[in-house]
């Protein structure tokens, strides 16, 4: 029987002594001297308190009472054209304003999602000012300052942590969000992009993408989406406001949103595209691509100089660097600029980033090389993952090697997983084995970290995608992983149950399909009882049950179970597109196996589209999904099959290489990729 394969306040002592002596009259002074002394002591106390508070406040955190925040631009609101009335136009209440109010009053982690210049930050700022005026606003300036910001917020009676552009903080170490009110914003592009790769409702192997930012979205208690285009009610409210800038923006609402027009987003985009200064345009292009490549921090001038060279046409004679940089950072109508100075560096205006991401784009190999050779730590992990989605696999391996040489074992493991996820499972397994060996030589290695590395090794070694791994070699590692998790945390701990799912995968991969099904079924029952039907563990276990039910009971039974699981996931408020795509791919494969070709073509046509959107056209998962689709089309004698198969072979050879198993097996087809 052919088994299914799957993818997946301190005061100064001297001051205190002086206060005590005066208060107890142990120092004899004229009355006017006593009065003067009390004034001096008061000043000393105030100064000393200020000094000590400043000493205790991390340099990377800004703290202020919300009611004292009078400059929206300082916290991230885009500038507007100058006016004699006010620096910014009056705030026009958005339709989602009551939702933000209710979320802030309920507490927890409030996230506002919307396109660049949709008005997210202004909405968040105004809601915070109106409903939390007595709160302390705690604003970390860097990802590294986030843990300090959360500790400060917990010490305050009423505090709110402000995280504008949340994606900039995802490189911080894992943090505990409980007991803290958080108000954050993120662009739609970043939210959707991140959600497809960080959601824990994945197969055990995909969970090895664990990065510091992965658990952030699980902590969100209120997610509010803000449309870029204003509704009729919002436009009507805006028309009652006496401000020339708003009136001008309203005139263009048929094409652009009010907020984006006020921030000059469309004008900046057009200026960039129509630029006469080749060097200036190249500078902006390099900064935009750096953000698209996952580097969200400001670029130093030296790094920007190096990056922009790849964007200067060879036929051009570019102007001097100084004038080009000045052009790129020049605000339009005194609002935003294509390149925004941030600290000692420069950041591409997010409107330009989103506009570029909305269309097909290619990042030069030189950009990937420079970024991977310059960035460090969590930033390098992000760039490494993005490089894997763009087919830069040699550079992904370089990123993993740099992290390993820096003894950043978890980060190196994450990038190695990206390498395997993109098709180089054998090399990823070799790297992970080396990472685990090096980590175990460290006396400070945490047991949880070690088990995470072992889990990654099991996944990469074993049954990862469509039989490409070596489950026989992975099986003893999987048994060891379950045993160690059980000894450390107990048999019903989440980590132990997840490890058992990995064991089920390896059992099935070695043709022990009945034991694989029994193991996965037991995990489903325990997870339902302990965590509930909607829990990611339960869903992952149900997925494994579907896989091995197909192997034990046949294609039709597998198709029925995958169809039920897909329908259930679709009813959830936050349906995970990755998990859903996996279900549909497996459903399509089972339908093909059951000779229900017409239904299979319908399911797989949609699944290929979703796979391409999630991972890109050249990713191993998408290429294997295309093979499934071709197999289904062949079942209905579709005349396009030969040409589709020929093109798939060409694309596999180009993206994965001529000796890759996916390329070698393209003509024979794949049983199941998820």
C-alpha positions in Angstrom: 0.0 0.0 0.0 1.4 3.4 -1.0 1.6 5.6 2.1 0.5 9.3 1.8 3.2 11.9 2.2 2.6 15.3 3.7 4.0 18.8 3.8 3.4 21.0 6.4 12.4 56.2 43.5 15.6 56.2 45.3 16.7 59.3 47.3 20.3 60.3 47.9 21.6 59.4 51.4 23.1 62.9 52.0 19.8 64.6 51.2 17.9 62.3 53.5 20.4 63.1 56.3 20.0 66.8 55.8 16.2 66.5 55.9 16.3 64.5 59.1 18.7 66.9 60.9 16.6 70.0 60.1 13.4 68.2 61.0 14.7 67.1 64.4 16.4 70.5 65.1 19.8 68.9 65.5 21.2 71.8 63.5 20.8 75.3 65.0 20.1 77.9 62.3 18.3 81.4 62.2 14.7 81.1 61.2 15.2 82.7 57.8 18.0 80.2 57.2 15.7 77.4 58.2 13.2 78.5 55.6 15.8 78.9 53.0 17.2 75.5 53.9 13.8 73.9 53.4 13.6 75.5 49.9 17.1 74.2 49.1 16.2 70.8 50.4 13.1 70.8 48.3 15.1 71.6 45.2 17.7 69.0 46.1 15.0 66.4 46.6 13.4 67.2 43.3 16.7 67.1 41.5 17.7 63.9 43.1 14.4 62.2 42.3 14.7 63.3 38.7 18.3 62.0 38.5 17.4 58.7 40.0 14.3 58.2 37.9 16.3 59.0 34.8 18.9 56.5 35.9 16.3 53.8 36.4 14.6 54.5 33.0 16.2 52.6 30.1 17.6 54.8 27.4 15.5 53.0 24.8 12.1 53.7 26.4 10.1 56.9 26.3 7.7 57.5 29.2 5.1 60.3 29.4 1.6 60.9 30.7 -0.9 60.4 27.9 -2.5 63.8 28.5 0.9 65.4 28.0 1.4 63.9 24.6 0.8 66.9 22.4 2.7 66.0 19.3 1.1 63.2 17.3 4.0 63.3 14.7 6.5 62.3 17.5 4.6 59.0 18.0 4.3 58.1 14.4 1.4 60.1 12.8 2.3 61.1 9.3 2.9 64.8 8.7 0.5 67.0 6.8 0.9 70.2 4.8 1.6 73.2 7.1 -1.3 75.4 8.1 -1.6 78.5 10.2 -4.3 76.8 12.2 -2.5 73.6 13.3 0.3 71.3 12.3 -2.2 68.5 11.6 -5.8 68.7 10.4 -8.5 68.2 13.0 -9.2 64.5 13.7 -12.3 63.2 11.9 -13.7 60.3 13.9 -13.5 57.1 11.9 -16.2 54.4 11.9 -14.0 52.1 13.9 -13.4 54.7 16.7 -16.0 53.1 19.0 -14.4 49.7 18.5 -11.0 51.0 19.5 -12.6 52.7 22.6 -14.3 49.5 23.6 -11.1 47.5 23.1 -9.0 49.9 25.2 -11.6 49.8 28.0 -11.7 46.0 27.9 -7.9 45.9 28.1 -5.4 43.4 26.6 -3.5 43.7 23.4 -5.3 46.0 20.9 -4.0 45.9 17.3 -5.2 48.2 14.5 -4.5 46.9 11.0 -4.7 48.9 7.8 -2.9 50.0 4.7 -0.1 52.6 4.8 -1.6 56.1 5.4 -5.0 54.6 6.2 -5.0 56.6 9.4 -4.2 53.8 11.9 -1.8 55.7 14.0 -4.0 58.9 14.2 -6.9 56.7 15.2 -5.0 55.0 17.9 -3.4 58.2 19.2 -6.8 60.0 19.4 -8.5 57.1 21.1 -5.7 56.8 23.6 -5.8 60.6 24.3 -9.5 60.6 24.8 -10.0 57.5 26.8 -6.7 57.0 28.6 -5.6 60.5 29.6 -4.3 59.5 33.0 -2.4 56.5 31.8 1.3 56.5 31.4 2.4 55.9 27.8 5.4 53.6 27.6 7.1 53.6 24.2 10.0 51.4 23.4 12.2 52.8 20.6 13.8 49.5 19.6 12.9 45.8 19.7 15.6 45.2 22.4 13.8 47.8 24.6 10.5 46.0 24.5 11.0 43.8 27.6 12.1 46.9 29.6 8.9 48.7 28.4 6.7 45.9 29.5 8.4 45.7 32.9 7.9 49.5 33.4 4.3 49.3 32.3 3.6 46.5 34.9 5.0 48.7 37.7 2.7 51.5 36.8 -0.9 51.6 38.1 -2.3 52.6 34.8 -0.1 52.3 31.7 -0.4 51.6 28.0 2.5 50.3 25.8 2.6 52.1 22.5 3.9 50.0 19.5 3.3 51.9 16.3 4.5 49.8 13.3 4.4 46.6 15.3 6.6 44.8 12.7 9.6 46.8 13.9 9.4 45.1 17.3 9.1 41.5 16.2 12.8 41.0 16.4 12.7 41.3 20.2 13.2 38.3 22.5 10.0 36.4 23.5 8.1 38.4 26.0 5.1 37.9 28.3 2.2 40.2 27.3 -0.1 39.2 30.2 -1.3 42.0 32.5 -0.3 44.8 30.1 -2.4 47.1 28.0 -0.9 47.3 24.5 -2.0 49.6 21.7 -0.3 48.7 18.4 -0.6 49.3 14.7 0.6 47.3 11.7 0.2 47.7 8.0 -2.1 45.2 6.3 0.8 43.9 4.1 2.9 43.2 7.1 0.1 41.6 9.1 -1.1 39.3 6.4 2.5 38.4 5.3 3.5 37.6 8.9 0.3 35.7 9.7 0.9 33.1 7.0 4.3 32.1 8.5 3.9 32.6 12.3 0.6 31.1 13.1 1.0 28.0 15.3 -1.8 26.1 13.5 0.7 24.4 11.3 2.2 21.0 11.1 4.9 20.3 13.6 7.7 21.1 11.1 6.4 24.4 10.1 6.4 25.4 13.8 10.2 25.5 13.5 9.9 28.9 12.0 9.6 30.0 15.6 11.0 33.5 15.8 10.7 36.1 18.6 7.7 37.7 16.8 5.8 34.5 16.1 3.7 34.5 19.4 2.8 38.1 19.2 -0.4 37.7 17.2 -1.6 35.0 19.5 -1.4 37.6 22.3 -3.7 40.0 20.4 -7.1 40.2 22.1 -8.7 42.8 19.8 -7.8 43.2 16.2 -9.5 46.1 14.3 -9.2 46.6 10.6 -9.2 50.1 9.2 -10.1 50.7 5.5 -7.9 53.0 3.5 -10.9 54.4 1.6 -13.3 56.4 3.8 -16.9 55.4 4.1 -19.8 57.7 3.1 -20.4 58.4 6.8 -16.7 59.3 7.4 -16.6 61.5 4.3 -19.8 63.3 5.6 -18.2 63.9 8.9 -15.1 65.2 7.2 -17.1 67.7 5.2 -18.2 69.4 8.4 -14.6 70.2 9.3 -13.2 73.6 8.4 -9.8 72.7 7.1 -8.4 73.3 3.6 -6.2 70.2 3.7 -9.2 67.9 4.4 -11.3 69.7 1.8 -8.5 69.1 -0.8 -8.2 65.5 0.2 -11.9 65.0 -0.1 -11.7 66.1 -3.7 -9.6 63.0 -4.5 -11.5 60.3 -2.6 -12.6 58.6 -5.8 -9.0 57.4 -6.3 -7.2 57.8 -3.0 -8.1 57.7 0.7 -8.3 61.0 2.6 -5.5 60.1 5.0 -3.1 59.0 2.3 -3.8 62.2 0.3 -3.1 64.3 3.3 0.2 62.4 3.9 1.1 62.9 0.2 1.5 59.2 -0.4 0.4 59.2 -4.1 2.5 62.2 -4.9 5.6 60.6 -3.4 5.0 57.4 -5.3 4.7 59.3 -8.6 7.8 61.4 -7.9 9.8 58.2 -7.3 8.5 56.5 -10.5 9.1 59.7 -12.6 12.5 60.5 -11.1 15.1 62.1 -13.4 17.9 61.7 -10.8 19.0 58.1 -11.4 21.0 58.0 -8.1 18.1 59.4 -6.1 15.7 56.8 -7.5 18.2 54.1 -6.8 18.6 55.2 -3.2 14.8 55.0 -2.7 14.6 51.6 -4.5 17.3 50.2 -2.3 15.6 51.3 0.9 12.3 50.0 -0.3 13.7 46.6 -1.2 15.6 46.4 2.1 12.2 46.6 3.9 10.7 44.1 1.5 13.6 41.8 2.3 12.7 41.9 6.0 15.1 44.5 7.2 12.8 47.0 9.1 15.4 49.0 10.9 16.8 52.3 9.5 19.7 51.9 7.1 22.9 53.6 8.0 24.2 55.9 5.3 27.2 53.6 4.6 24.9 50.6 4.1 22.5 52.6 1.9 25.5 53.7 -0.2 26.5 50.1 -0.8 23.0 48.9 -1.5 21.9 51.5 -4.0 24.7 50.6 -6.5 22.7 47.7 -7.7 19.9 50.0 -8.8 21.8 52.5 -10.8 21.5 51.7 -14.5 24.8 51.1 -16.2 23.9 53.5 -19.0 23.3 56.4 -16.6 25.7 58.9 -15.3 24.3 59.5 -11.8 24.6 62.8 -10.0 26.5 63.3 -6.8 25.5 61.4 -3.7 24.7 64.4 -1.5 22.1 65.9 -3.9 20.5 62.6 -4.6 20.1 61.8 -0.8 18.7 65.3 -0.3 16.2 64.7 -3.1 15.1 61.4 -1.6 14.6 62.9 1.9 12.9 66.1 0.8 9.3 66.3 2.1 6.6 66.9 -0.4 4.3 69.7 0.7 6.2 69.7 4.0 4.6 66.3 4.7 6.3 62.9 4.2 9.4 62.1 2.2 10.3 59.1 0.2 13.2 58.4 2.6 12.5 59.3 6.2 15.5 60.1 8.5 15.2 58.1 11.6 17.9 58.6 14.2 21.2 58.2 12.4 19.7 56.2 9.5 17.0 56.2 6.8 13.8 54.3 6.4 11.7 54.0 3.2 8.3 55.5 3.5 5.9 52.6 4.1 3.5 53.8 1.4 6.1 53.1 -1.2 6.9 49.7 0.3 3.2 48.7 0.2 2.8 50.0 -3.3 5.7 47.9 -4.5 4.6 44.8 -2.6 1.2 45.0 -4.3 2.8 44.2 -7.7 5.2 41.5 -8.8 8.7 42.6 -7.8 12.2 41.2 -7.9 15.0 42.0 -5.3 18.5 41.9 -6.8 20.8 39.2 -5.6 23.3 41.8 -4.6 20.8 43.3 -2.2 20.3 39.9 -0.5 24.1 39.4 -0.3 24.8 42.8 1.3 22.0 42.5 3.8 22.9 38.9 4.9 26.6 40.0 5.3 25.7 43.1 7.4 22.6 42.4 9.6 22.8 40.4 12.8 20.6 38.3 15.1 16.8 38.5 14.7 17.2 40.8 11.8 19.3 38.2 10.0 16.6 35.5 10.7 14.0 37.7 9.1 16.1 38.4 6.1 17.0 34.7 5.8 13.4 33.6 5.8 12.5 36.2 3.2 15.4 35.1 1.0 14.1 31.6 1.1 10.8 32.8 -0.3 12.7 34.5 -3.2 14.8 31.4 -4.1 18.1 32.7 -2.7 18.9 29.4 -1.1 22.7 29.6 -1.1 22.4 32.9 0.8 19.9 31.4 3.2 22.6 28.8 4.1 25.1 31.6 4.5 22.8 33.3 6.9 22.4 30.1 9.0 26.2 29.7 9.0 26.8 33.2 10.2 24.3 32.7 13.1 25.9 29.4 14.0 29.3 30.9 14.1 28.0 33.6 16.5 26.6 30.8 18.7 23.0 31.9 18.2 21.7 28.4 18.0 18.0 29.0 18.0 18.2 31.7 15.4 20.5 29.5 13.3 17.9 26.6 13.6 15.2 28.9 12.4 17.1 29.9 9.3 18.1 26.2 8.6 14.4 25.4 8.8 13.8 28.0 6.1 16.3 26.3 4.0 14.6 23.0 4.4 11.2 24.5 3.9 12.3 25.8 0.5 13.5 22.5 -0.7 16.9 21.7 0.7 15.8 19.3 3.5 18.9 17.2 3.4 21.3 20.2 3.8 18.9 21.7 6.4 19.1 18.4 8.4 22.9 18.4 8.2 23.0 22.0 9.5 20.5 21.3 12.3 22.6 18.3 13.4 25.7 20.5 13.6 23.7 23.2 15.4 22.5 20.7 18.0 26.0 19.3 18.5 27.5 22.8 18.9 24.7 23.8 21.3 25.0 20.7 23.5 28.7 21.7 24.0 27.5 24.9 25.8 27.1 24.5 29.6 24.4 27.2 29.6 22.1 25.5 27.1 18.5 25.6 28.3 16.7 22.3 28.1 13.7 23.8 26.3 16.0 25.3 23.7 17.8 21.9 23.2 14.5 20.1 22.8 13.4 22.7 20.2 16.6 22.1 18.2 16.0 18.3 18.4 12.4 18.8 17.2 13.7 20.8 14.2 16.1 18.0 13.5 13.4 15.3 13.6 11.3 17.3 11.2 14.0 18.0 8.7 15.4 14.5 8.8 12.1 12.7 8.5 8.9 12.7 6.6 8.7 16.4 5.7 7.3 16.7 2.3 6.0 14.0 0.1 8.5 11.3 1.1 11.6 13.4 0.5 12.9 12.8 4.0 14.4 9.8 5.8 11.7 8.7 8.4 13.7 5.6 9.4 16.5 7.8 10.6 14.1 10.3 12.2 12.0 7.7 14.1 14.5 7.0 17.0 15.1 10.8 17.3 11.3 11.3 17.5 11.0 8.6 20.2 13.8 10.3 22.1 12.0 13.7 21.8 8.8 12.3 23.2 10.6 10.6 26.1 12.5 13.8 27.0 9.4 16.0 26.8 7.5 13.6 29.0 10.3 13.5 31.6 10.6 17.3 31.6 6.9 18.4 31.4 4.7 15.4 31.8 2.7 13.3 29.3 -0.2 15.8 28.8 1.9 19.0 28.3 1.4 20.7 25.0 5.0 20.2 24.0 4.8 16.5 24.7 1.6 16.1 22.7 3.1 18.0 19.8 6.1 15.8 19.9 3.8 12.8 19.7 2.4 14.2 16.5 5.9 14.3 15.1 6.3 10.7 16.2 3.1 9.8 14.4 4.5 11.4 11.2 7.7 9.3 11.4 5.7 6.1 12.2 3.6 6.6 9.2 6.6 7.4 7.1 8.0 4.0 8.0 4.8 2.3 7.0 3.5 1.9 10.6 0.4 3.6 9.5 -2.0 1.9 12.0 0.2 3.0 14.9 0.5 6.5 13.4 -3.3 6.8 13.2 -3.8 5.5 16.8 -1.2 8.0 18.1 -2.7 10.9 16.3 -6.2 9.9 17.4 -5.2 9.8 21.0 -3.6 13.3 20.7 -6.8 14.6 19.3 -8.9 13.3 22.2 -6.5 14.6 24.8 -6.1 18.0 23.2 -9.9 18.4 22.9 -10.3 17.7 26.6 -7.4 19.9 27.7 -7.4 22.8 25.3 -10.7 22.7 23.2 -11.8 22.1 19.7 -10.4 25.3 18.2 -6.9 25.0 19.7 -4.0 24.8 17.3 -2.9 21.5 18.8 -6.3 19.9 18.2 -6.4 21.1 14.7 -2.9 19.8 14.0 -3.8 16.5 15.5 -6.9 16.3 13.4 -4.8 16.9 10.3 -2.6 13.9 11.2 -5.7 11.8 11.7 -6.8 12.7 8.2 -3.4 11.8 6.7 -3.2 8.4 8.3 -7.0 7.6 7.9 -6.3 8.0 4.2 -3.5 5.5 4.4 -5.4 3.0 6.5 -9.0 3.4 5.1 -8.4 4.6 1.6 -8.6 7.7 -0.6 -12.3 8.3 -0.3 -12.2 8.2 3.5 -9.3 10.6 3.5 -11.1 13.0 1.2 -14.1 13.0 3.4 -12.1 13.8 6.5 -10.0 16.5 4.9 -13.2 18.1 3.5 -14.7 18.1 7.0 -11.6 19.7 8.5 -11.4 22.3 5.7 -15.0 23.3 6.2 -14.5 23.6 10.0 -11.4 25.8 9.6 -13.3 28.0 7.2 -15.9 28.7 9.8 -13.4 30.2 12.3 -13.1 33.9 12.7 -9.3 33.8 12.0 -9.0 31.0 9.6 -5.3 30.3 9.0 -4.6 30.4 5.3 -1.6 28.1 5.6 -3.5 25.4 7.4 -6.4 25.8 5.1 -4.2 25.6 2.0 -2.6 22.4 3.4 -6.1 20.9 3.9 -7.2 21.7 0.4 -4.0 20.4 -1.2 -4.5 17.1 0.7 -8.2 17.1 -0.2 -7.4 17.5 -3.8 -4.8 14.7 -3.8 -7.2 12.4 -2.1 -10.0 13.2 -4.6 -7.6 12.5 -7.4 -6.7 9.2 -5.8 -10.4 8.4 -5.6 -10.8 9.2 -9.3 -13.1 12.1 -8.5 -11.1 14.2 -10.9 -13.6 17.1 -11.6 -13.9 17.9 -7.9 -10.1 17.6 -7.6 -9.5 20.1 -10.3 -11.8 22.6 -8.7 -10.2 22.2 -5.3 -6.6 22.2 -6.6 -7.1 25.2 -8.9 -7.8 27.3 -5.8 -5.1 25.6 -3.7 -2.4 26.3 -6.2 -3.4 30.0 -6.2 -3.3 30.1 -2.4 0.0 28.4 -2.4 1.5 30.9 -4.8 0.2 33.8 -2.7 1.6 32.3 0.5 5.0 31.1 -0.6 5.6 32.4 -4.1 5.7 30.8 -7.5 9.2 29.2 -7.1 8.7 27.6 -3.7 8.9 23.9 -3.5 5.4 23.8 -2.0 3.9 25.6 -4.9 5.7 23.6 -7.5 4.5 20.4 -5.9 0.9 21.8 -5.7 1.2 22.4 -9.5 2.0 18.8 -10.0 -1.1 17.8 -8.1 -3.2 20.0 -10.2 -1.7 18.6 -13.4 -2.5 15.0 -12.2 -6.1 16.0 -11.6 -6.3 17.6 -15.1 -4.9 14.5 -16.6 -7.8 12.6 -15.1 -10.2 14.6 -17.2 -8.1 14.4 -20.3 -7.4 18.1 -20.3 -5.4 19.0 -23.5 -3.2 21.5 -21.6 -1.5 18.8 -19.5 1.6 18.2 -21.7 2.5 21.9 -21.9 1.8 22.4 -18.2 4.0 19.4 -17.4 6.8 20.7 -19.6 6.7 24.2 -18.0 6.7 22.6 -14.5 9.9 20.7 -15.3 11.5 23.9 -16.6 10.4 25.8 -13.4 11.6 23.1 -11.1 15.0 22.9 -12.7 15.4 26.6 -12.6 14.2 27.0 -9.0 15.4 23.8 -7.3 18.1 22.5 -9.6 18.1 19.5 -12.0 19.0 17.0 -9.3 16.4 17.9 -6.8 13.9 15.2 -6.0 11.0 17.4 -7.0 12.5 18.0 -10.4 13.4 14.4 -10.9 10.0 13.2 -10.0 8.0 15.9 -11.7 6.9 13.7 -14.5 5.8 10.8 -12.2 3.7 13.2 -10.1 3.4 13.6 -6.3 1.0 11.9 -4.0 0.6 14.7 -1.5 2.3 18.0 -0.7 1.4 20.1 2.3 
